[in-house]
């Protein structure tokens, strides 16, 4: 009898969750309709830009900020096998992103994997030996709040034996927005 009651309770819970999901999708449709015509060509909002100096408590997996020989700020990732940034961005439509940085020597760019809100995404990585450009798309999520952009990348010992840290990617900048904003950021 207890097993039957438990199964009935699970069924009721799942049916209520399904009903709630349907109502949330209907609400999202209403909100989208109030924002104006879809496909109007207007950018959803200003691009989000995060630089090594701008990182806040919502970033994880990074070492402290450093400066290169020219005085440009960067932050090494590598405190763990992933690094992530959390930020708010309008996701009523998919948003492209573009990240600049450098891979530590000994690490292959194809070892980098990307996730949005912990779901895998495709990445395009261009690497010229000095600077790496990582691009992808953040999927639409009209009900989303904070976006979590996570990169999984194995950390390797620093090239300098005196530096005992593990390093993976030297983060310089992330731009989330329309394609024209990405070209200007590069």
Secondary structure, 3 states (H helix, E strand, C coil): CHHHHHHHHHHHHHHHHHHHHHHHHHHHHHHHHHCCCCCCCCCCCCCEEEECCCCCCCEECEEEEEECCCCCEEEEECCCCEEEEEEECCCCCCEEEEEEEEECCCCCHHHCEEEECCEEECCEEEECCCCEEEEEEECCCCCCCEEEEEEECCCEECCCCCCCCEECEEEEEEEEECHHHHHHHC
